[in-house]
C-alpha cells in the first residue's frame, strides 16, 4: 500500500502516488489471511449496499474483492440494467428493479432491506483492498459519534505497458447554503490524527442506518446527480459527517463498460437531474472550491458531479 504523511493526504487533493508493479494490483486470499491474522474481522453489524447499472463486469469484480476480505458480510445489490446482471456470487442478494429506475430510488430500495445498525454505501466500481478496514472505520465512527464516515479513494487506471497508475482522490468539502448561494469550500470543522469533520464526502462511506432513514435516504427523483443534494439535506438535519485517511478503497474503471454507449448515454443526463435539486433548494448561484462564482444555470450545465 502506498505510504504518505497525514498532511499529504489533506493538502494534496488529487495526487499521483506511484506506479505499481507490472501486474494487476489485486490481492490474493493469502494477502487477506496475512492481513487479518487468518480471520476476517466481525462485521455482522454492517450491510454493504451497491447500486449497479449496465456494468456487469465491474460490479462482479467489486463483489469478488469484498468477498476476498469479508467472505460472510451481507451484500445487497440493486440492478436496473436493461439486461439483468448475472451476479456470480451466490451469497449476494440481488434486487432486480425496472429498467432505469435510477440511482436514488435503487439505493432507497436497498436501504429498506437493511437490518443492521450500520451500512456501507459504495459504487459498483469501488474495489476493496488490504486497506479497507471496515472494523476500524466502524470504531472511528462509533467512538466519535459520526453518522457518516468516508475514507481514502485511490483512482486506478492503466497506463503504458500495463502498469497501474494510482491517484489519490482526497475528497472532503464543507457546504454553505445561504440566501440562494451554495458554496463548496475546502477545509474542515475539526481535525485530529484520525479524522476530520466536514459536510460532504465520497459516495464510499459507512453510515448509521437510522439517521439516514430519518432524512428519507436519497431523493427518488434524482436518477443521477444525487450527491450534493444528499449531503445538503444531511447537513440541514444535523448529521455528523467525517473523513479518515486510515481507511482506503480503490476506484477502478473498466473502460469497456465505463465508456460504453449504453452507459454513457445515461450519464449525460446530469444537467436534467441537477436542475431538480438546484430548484428544490432555491439556489441562484454557486461558489466553487477555487472561489469562482457561477450562476445556477452555468452550474447545471457543467460537466462532473
C-alpha positions in Angstrom: 0.0 0.0 0.0 1.3 3.5 -0.8 2.5 5.4 2.2 2.1 9.1 2.8 2.2 11.7 5.6 -1.1 12.7 7.1 -0.6 16.2 6.0 0.0 15.0 2.4 -3.4 13.3 2.4 -5.1 16.6 3.4 -3.0 19.1 1.5 -2.8 17.4 -1.9 -6.3 16.7 -3.0 -5.5 14.9 -6.3 -2.1 13.4 -6.4 -0.3 10.6 -8.4 1.1 8.3 -5.7 3.1 5.7 -7.7 3.3 3.2 -10.5 2.7 -0.3 -9.3 4.4 -3.5 -10.3 3.8 -4.8 -13.8 0.7 -6.8 -12.8 -2.9 -6.3 -11.7 -2.9 -4.5 -8.4 -5.4 -7.1 -6.9 -4.8 -9.2 -3.8 -5.0 -12.8 -3.1 -6.7 -14.8 -0.3 -3.2 -15.2 1.2 -3.0 -11.5 1.4 -6.2 -11.3 3.4 -5.2 -14.1 5.7 -1.9 -12.4 6.4 -3.6 -9.0 6.9 -6.4 -10.1 9.1 -4.5 -12.7 11.1 -6.2 -15.7 9.5 -9.7 -14.5 10.2 -11.6 -11.5 8.8 -13.0 -9.1 11.5 -16.5 -9.5 12.8 -18.6 -7.1 10.7 -22.0 -8.7 11.2 -23.5 -5.2 12.1 -22.6 -3.8 8.6 -24.5 -4.4 5.4 -23.0 -3.4 2.0 -25.2 -1.6 -0.4 -24.3 -1.4 -4.2 -26.5 0.1 -6.9 -25.4 -1.0 -10.3 -26.4 -0.1 -13.9 -25.2 -1.5 -17.2 -21.8 -2.6 -15.8 -21.9 -6.4 -15.2 -18.1 -7.0 -15.2 -17.5 -4.1 -12.9 -20.0 -5.0 -10.3 -18.9 -8.6 -10.3 -15.3 -7.5 -9.8 -16.3 -5.3 -6.9 -18.2 -8.1 -5.2 -15.3 -10.5 -5.7 -13.0 -8.1 -3.9 -15.4 -7.7 -1.0 -15.6 -11.5 -0.6 -11.9 -11.8 -0.7 -11.6 -9.8 2.5 -15.0 -10.2 4.1 -16.4 -13.6 3.0 -19.5 -13.5 5.1 -20.6 -9.9 5.1 -24.1 -9.2 3.8 -24.1 -7.6 0.4 -27.2 -6.2 -1.2 -27.2 -5.2 -4.9 -29.9 -3.2 -6.8 -29.7 -3.7 -10.5 -31.9 -1.7 -13.0 -29.9 -2.6 -16.1 -31.7 -3.1 -19.4 -30.4 -6.7 -19.4 -30.5 -8.0 -15.8 -27.0 -8.5 -14.5 -25.9 -12.1 -13.6 -24.1 -12.0 -10.2 -21.6 -14.8 -9.8 -21.5 -14.7 -6.0 -24.4 -16.8 -4.7 -24.2 -15.1 -1.2 -25.1 -11.7 -2.6 -28.7 -10.7 -2.5 -29.7 -9.1 -5.8 -32.8 -7.0 -6.3 -33.8 -6.6 -9.9 -35.6 -3.3 -10.5 -37.4 -1.9 -13.6 -35.0 -0.6 -16.3 -33.6 2.9 -15.4 -35.3 3.0 -12.0 -32.4 5.4 -11.1 -29.6 5.6 -8.6 -31.5 7.2 -5.7 -34.6 5.0 -5.9 -32.4 1.9 -6.1 -30.4 2.9 -3.1 -33.6 3.7 -1.1 -34.9 0.2 -2.0 -31.8 -1.3 -0.6 -31.9 0.9 2.5 -35.3 -0.6 3.2 -33.8 -4.1 3.4 -31.1 -3.2 5.9 -31.4 -4.9 9.3 -28.1 -3.9 10.7 -27.0 -0.8 12.8 -24.6 0.3 10.0 -24.4 0.1 6.2 -21.6 0.7 3.8 -22.5 2.6 0.7 -20.3 2.1 -2.3 -20.4 2.5 -6.1 -20.2 -0.6 -8.3 -16.6 0.4 -9.3 -15.2 0.6 -5.8 -12.8 -2.3 -5.2 -11.8 -3.4 -1.7 -8.1 -3.8 -0.9 -5.8 -4.5 2.1 -6.6 -1.0 3.4 -10.3 -1.4 3.5 -10.6 -1.9 7.3 -14.4 -1.8 7.9 -13.9 -2.7 11.6 -11.6 0.3 12.1 -13.9 2.5 10.1 -16.8 1.4 12.4 -14.7 2.0 15.5 -13.9 5.6 14.5 -17.5 6.3 13.6 -18.8 4.9 16.9 -16.1 6.4 19.1 -16.6 9.9 17.7 -20.3 9.9 17.2 -20.3 10.2 13.4 -23.4 9.5 11.4 -21.3 9.1 8.1 -17.6 8.4 7.7 -15.7 8.2 4.5 -12.1 7.3 3.6 -9.3 7.5 1.1 -10.2 6.7 -2.5 -7.4 5.7 -4.9 -8.2 6.0 -8.6 -6.7 3.2 -10.6 -6.2 3.4 -14.3 -3.9 1.6 -16.7 -1.0 3.5 -18.3 1.5 2.2 -20.9 2.9 -1.3 -20.6 0.1 -2.5 -18.4 1.3 -0.6 -15.3 -1.4 0.6 -13.0 -1.4 4.3 -12.2 -2.8 5.2 -8.8 -4.1 8.6 -8.0 -5.2 9.7 -4.5 -8.6 11.4 -4.6 -8.6 13.1 -1.3 -12.1 14.5 -1.3 -14.0 16.2 1.5 -15.7 19.6 1.5 -17.7 22.0 3.6 -21.0 23.3 2.3 -22.7 26.7 2.9 -26.2 27.5 1.7 -27.4 30.9 2.5 -29.7 33.4 0.6 -29.7 31.3 -2.6 -25.9 30.9 -2.7 -24.4 27.4 -2.5 -20.7 27.4 -1.6 -18.4 24.4 -1.8 -15.3 25.2 0.3 -12.1 23.3 1.2 -11.5 22.8 4.8 -12.9 21.1 7.8 -14.7 21.8 11.1 -12.4 19.7 13.3 -9.1 17.8 12.6 -7.4 15.1 14.6 -4.9 12.4 13.9 -7.7 10.0 12.9 -10.3 12.1 11.1 -11.7 15.4 10.1 -15.3 16.5 10.4 -16.8 18.1 7.2 -20.1 18.3 5.3 -19.6 16.3 2.0 -17.5 13.2 1.2 -17.2 10.4 -1.4 -20.0 8.0 -2.2 -18.0 5.5 -0.3 -19.0 5.7 3.3 -20.0 3.9 6.4 -23.3 5.2 7.9 -25.6 4.7 10.8 -28.8 3.2 9.3 -31.5 5.1 11.2 -30.2 8.7 10.8 -30.0 8.2 7.0 -33.5 6.7 7.0 -34.7 9.7 9.1 -33.9 12.1 6.2 -35.6 9.9 3.7 -32.3 8.5 2.2 -31.9 9.8 -1.3 -34.4 11.9 -3.4 -36.2 9.4 -5.6 -36.5 12.0 -8.4 -32.7 12.0 -8.9 -31.7 9.1 -11.2 -28.2 10.6 -11.1 -26.7 13.9 -9.8 -27.8 12.9 -6.2 -24.5 13.5 -4.4 -24.6 17.2 -3.3 -28.4 17.1 -2.6 -27.9 14.1 -0.2 -25.2 15.9 1.8 -27.0 19.3 1.8 -30.0 17.5 3.4 -27.8 15.6 5.8 -26.2 18.9 7.0 -29.6 20.5 7.4 -30.6 17.5 9.6 -27.6 18.0 11.8 -25.9 14.8 10.8 -22.2 14.5 11.7 -20.1 13.7 8.6 -16.4 12.9 8.6 -13.4 11.5 6.6 -10.5 9.4 7.7 -7.3 8.7 5.7 -6.8 5.4 7.6 -9.3 3.5 5.5 -8.9 3.0 1.8 -10.7 1.7 -1.3 -9.7 1.6 -4.9 -11.8 3.3 -7.7 -11.4 1.1 -10.8 -12.7 1.9 -14.2 -13.2 -0.9 -16.7 -13.0 1.2 -19.9 -15.1 -1.1 -22.0 -18.0 -0.5 -19.6 -17.3 2.9 -18.2 -17.2 4.5 -21.7 -19.7 2.2 -23.4 -22.5 3.9 -25.3 -25.3 2.1 -23.4 -23.8 3.5 -20.1 -22.6 7.0 -21.1 -25.9 7.9 -22.7 -27.5 7.8 -19.3 -24.6 9.7 -17.6 -25.1 12.6 -20.0 -28.4 13.4 -18.3 -26.6 15.0 -15.4 -28.0 18.6 -16.2 -31.6 17.3 -16.2 -31.4 15.9 -12.7 -29.0 18.5 -11.3 -31.6 21.2 -12.1 -34.2 19.4 -9.9 -32.2 19.8 -6.7 -30.9 23.3 -7.6 -34.5 24.4 -7.9 -35.6 22.5 -4.8 -33.1 24.3 -2.6 -33.7 27.7 -4.2 -30.1 28.0 -5.4 -29.3 31.1 -7.6 -25.6 30.9 -7.7 -22.7 28.5 -6.8 -19.3 29.3 -5.4 -16.8 26.6 -6.4 -13.9 25.3 -4.4 -11.5 27.7 -6.2 -13.7 30.7 -5.2 -15.1 31.3 -8.7 -18.8 32.1 -8.9 -21.2 30.7 -11.5 -24.9 31.1 -12.0 -27.1 28.2 -11.2 -27.7 27.7 -14.9 -23.9 27.5 -15.6 -23.5 25.0 -12.7 -26.3 22.8 -14.0 -24.7 22.6 -17.5 -21.2 22.0 -16.3 -19.5 18.6 -16.6 -18.9 16.4 -13.5 -21.0 15.8 -10.4 
